[in-house]
Amino acid sequence: MPIYVVELAFDQDDDYRLSVRPAHRTYLAGLHATGALRMAGPLADGSGALLVYDVADRAALDDVLADDPYFAGAQPAASVTSVREWAVLDLGEAGATG
């Protein structure tokens, strides 16, 4: 299954984003429980976040993002600045290159 790295920018109204954040984090916890989200967290400088998804394809990722409370409402709480497919190395595999 493809791995996608999604970068978010916290470029919207902070008060609004913080009001939506509990629902966003609950949603992420559900995705993590199903294996669709490997890891997520804010950047140390507070400017945004990185999320690593393990989903079937880009269409599945788009569906997951569309259902995220940060983006599901009429007013987005953050912006997606980058979506990239990531070729994760198995470093335990002999001869792994990258």
C-alpha positions in Angstrom: 0.0 0.0 0.0 1.3 3.5 -0.8 2.5 5.7 2.0 1.6 9.4 1.7 3.2 12.3 3.6 0.8 15.3 4.0 2.1 18.7 5.1 -0.4 21.2 6.6 0.1 24.9 7.2 -1.6 26.6 10.1 -2.3 29.7 8.0 -6.0 30.1 9.0 -7.5 31.8 12.1 -5.8 30.2 15.1 -8.8 30.6 17.4 -11.0 28.7 14.9 -8.3 26.1 14.3 -7.9 25.4 18.0 -11.7 25.1 18.4 -11.7 22.4 15.7 -8.6 20.6 16.9 -10.2 18.3 19.4 -12.5 16.8 16.7 -9.5 16.7 14.3 -7.4 14.7 16.8 -10.3 12.3 17.6 -10.6 11.7 13.9 -6.9 11.1 13.6 -7.0 8.6 16.5 -9.7 6.6 14.7 -7.6 6.5 11.6 -4.5 5.4 13.6 -6.6 2.6 15.2 -7.5 1.3 11.7 -3.9 1.6 10.4 -4.7 4.3 7.9 -2.6 6.8 9.8 0.9 5.9 10.8 1.9 9.0 12.6 1.1 12.7 12.9 2.1 15.8 14.8 2.7 19.5 14.7 5.9 21.0 13.6 8.0 22.3 16.4 7.8 25.9 15.2 4.0 25.8 15.3 3.6 26.6 11.6 1.9 23.4 10.6 1.9 19.6 10.9 3.0 16.4 9.1 0.8 13.4 8.8 1.8 10.0 7.4 -1.0 8.0 5.9 -1.0 4.3 4.8 -4.0 4.1 2.4 -4.9 2.2 -0.8 -4.3 5.1 -3.3 -4.5 8.8 -3.8 -8.3 8.7 -4.1 -8.5 7.0 -0.7 -6.3 9.7 0.7 -8.4 12.4 -0.7 -11.5 10.8 0.9 -9.7 10.7 4.3 -8.7 14.3 4.0 -12.2 15.4 2.9 -13.6 13.8 6.1 -11.1 15.4 8.4 -12.7 18.1 10.6 -9.9 20.5 9.7 -11.2 20.4 6.1 -14.8 19.1 6.2 -16.6 22.3 7.2 -17.3 25.4 5.2 -14.2 27.1 6.6 -11.0 25.1 6.6 -8.9 25.2 9.7 -5.6 24.6 7.9 -4.3 24.3 4.4 -2.7 21.3 2.7 0.6 22.5 1.3 2.1 19.2 0.1 1.0 15.7 -0.6 3.8 13.3 -1.6 4.0 9.5 -2.0 6.9 8.2 0.1 8.9 5.1 -0.8 9.8 3.9 2.7 12.9 1.8 2.9 13.1 -1.5 4.8 16.4 -0.9 6.5 16.5 -4.4 7.9 16.5 -5.7 4.3 20.0 -6.7 3.1 21.2 -4.4 0.3 18.6 -1.7 1.0 19.4 1.4 -1.1 17.9 4.8 -1.5 
